[in-house]
Amino acid sequence: MTTTLRALIAAGLVVFFFGWAVAKLPPPPPMDEKAKAAAEEKKAKDAAAAEAAKAAQAKAEDRVVARYMAEQKAKGKTVTPQMGSTPMQAAPAKGGSTDAKMKDGKAKK
């Protein structure tokens, strides 16, 4: 029991002193123009990488679904997809987005 109490006290002291040390750190200096430009460039690269990863994920999911459907068809089972195609492959309807035509759940004519 005493080792447990000692361990709890030690953990409490570590947390306290770590918080105290972090609280005493000065705020970071403001960024200059060069640093701001570098941050914007990094942000753009990260966004492009995230978009590429999203496209690769969608492509892999579509490939898996197509393989599953082909396997089920070979077994003689009919499989209908429960979700629509991925946004990367879905083309907007003629005349623009369907969101612009919909208002309050009713289609405009």
C-alpha positions, 0 to 999 in steps of 0.5 A: 500500500505504501508503494502505491501511495508513493507512486501517486505522490510522485506522479502528482509532483511530476504533473504539478512541476510540469504544469508550473514549468510550462506556465512560465514559458514566454509566448512565441514571438510574432511571425515575420513575412517570410515565416507567414509565407512559409506557413501558408505554403506548408498549409497549401501543401498539406491541403493538397496532400490531404486531397490526394489521400482522400482521392486515393481512399475513394479509389480504393473503396470503389475498387473493393466494392467492385471486386465484392460485387463481382464475387457476389455476382459470380456466386449468383447473388444480386447486390445493390450498393447501399450508398451512392458513388464517391464524390470524386466520380459523381458528376453534377447534374446538367444545369448545375448543382441540385442544391441550388434547385432544392429549397425547403425539400421541394424542387423548383420548376 
